[in-house]
Amino acid sequence: MTGLVTAPAPPRPGGLLRHRDFRLLWTAQTVSSVGSNVTTVALPLVAVAVLDATTFQVAVLTAAAGVLTVGHLLAAALGAGLARVFFETADQVYLPVVLRPADLPEGNAKLQATQTASYVIGPGLAGLIAQAVGTVAALLLDALTFLVSAVSLARIRTREPRPAPVGPGRSLRHEIADGLRFVARDPYLRVLTLFGAASNIGLVGYQAVKGSFRQTYAPHHLLGRVTVSMQLLNYGTIPVAALAAGALGSAYGARTAVLAMTGWLAATPLIMLIGPLRRRRDLPAAPAT
C-alpha cells in the first residue's frame, strides 16, 4: 500500500503501555478529548454570562478575559469543532502507521475507552472549574489541552511519508469522491457503514424519546439526580464495551468481535420486556403513587 511505512518494532512485554509512540498518541487524544468536552459545557456558560450580564459585569469580564464577544465565542466553537474533526480523522489514519496490524485492536480499544470516558469527565470538570474560578478559565483549560496534545504529537518519532502528489486536474471534490466510491463498492465497508447509520437513527430516536419521558415523568426536584444516575450507568458501560471489543478482536479476530457486538446489540431490546412496557400501550405521565 502506497504511503505507509513499516510499523515500529513490536512493543516490549507489557502491551502498548510500553510503546512510546502509542503512549504519546494516546496522551494527545485523551487530553484533547477531555478539553473538547470541557468546552461543550463551558462555552454555553460563557455565552450566557455575557448575554445576561449588566454593563458593569460585561466590562469586568472583558477586562479579565480580553475583548470577549459572542462573535468570538462562535468563532472559537467553529474552530474547535473543525480541529476536532480533522484530529479524529487523522488519528484513525495515523494509528496503523504507529502500530502493527496485530496491535490495532488493543490500541483502538484504549483510545476508544478514554475518548468515551472524556464524555463524562469533561462536563463534570467544566462544572467544577466554572464554580471554582469562573467559566472563562474552563475555556482556557481547553486551549491548554490543545497545547499539551500538540507537544505530545510532536514528540512521536514514527513518521508517515508524504503521500504521492495529486495528479493534474484533481480537486478536493475528486479526492472525496474516491473515498465515497471505495466505501460504496467495498462489500465489507458498505455493510458496516449502513449498519452504523441505521443503528444511529434508532439510537438517537430512542435517546430523544427517553429524554422527553424522563423530563416529564421524574419529579422536578429529583430530575437532576435521576438524569445523572442514568447517564452515569449508560456512559459508564462505553469504556467497558471498547475494552471488551478490543480483547475479543485480539483473541479471536475482528470478524468474531463484530459478530459478538452485533449479537449483543440485537439482544438488548429484550431488556424492555423485563419491565411493565410489555403490558402498556403508552408511557405513564407520572410515577404511580
Stockholm file with secondary structure:
# STOCKHOLM 1.0

chainA/1-289         MTGLVTAPAPPRPGGLLRHRDFRLLWTAQTVSSVGSNVTTVALPLVAVAVLDATTFQVAVLTAAAGVLTVGHLLAAALGAGLARVFFETADQVYLPVVLRPADLPEGNAKLQATQTASYVIGPGLAGLIAQAVGTVAALLLDALTFLVSAVSLARIRTREPRPAPVGPGRSLRHEIADGLRFVARDPYLRVLTLFGAASNIGLVGYQAVKGSFRQTYAPHHLLGRVTVSMQLLNYGTIPVAALAAGALGSAYGARTAVLAMTGWLAATPLIMLIGPLRRRRDLPAAPAT
#=GR chainA/1-289 SS CTTCCCCCCCCCTTGGGGCHHHHHHHHHHHHHHHHHHHHHHHHHHHHHHHHHSCHHHHHHHHHHHSSCCHHHHHHHHHHHHHHHHHHHHHHHHHHHHHSCGGGHHHHHHHHHHHHHHHHHHHHHHHHHHHHHHCHHHHHHHHHHHHHHHHHHHHTCCCCCCCCCCCCTTCCHHHHHHHHHHHHHHCHHHHHHHHHHHHHHHHHHHHHHHHHHHHHHHSCHHHHHHHHHHHHHHHHHHHHHHHHHHHHHHHHHCHHHHHHHHHHHHHHGGGGGGTSGGGGCSSCCSSCCC
#=GC SS_cons         CTTCCCCCCCCCTTGGGGCHHHHHHHHHHHHHHHHHHHHHHHHHHHHHHHHHSCHHHHHHHHHHHSSCCHHHHHHHHHHHHHHHHHHHHHHHHHHHHHSCGGGHHHHHHHHHHHHHHHHHHHHHHHHHHHHHHCHHHHHHHHHHHHHHHHHHHHTCCCCCCCCCCCCTTCCHHHHHHHHHHHHHHCHHHHHHHHHHHHHHHHHHHHHHHHHHHHHHHSCHHHHHHHHHHHHHHHHHHHHHHHHHHHHHHHHHCHHHHHHHHHHHHHHGGGGGGTSGGGGCSSCCSSCCC
//
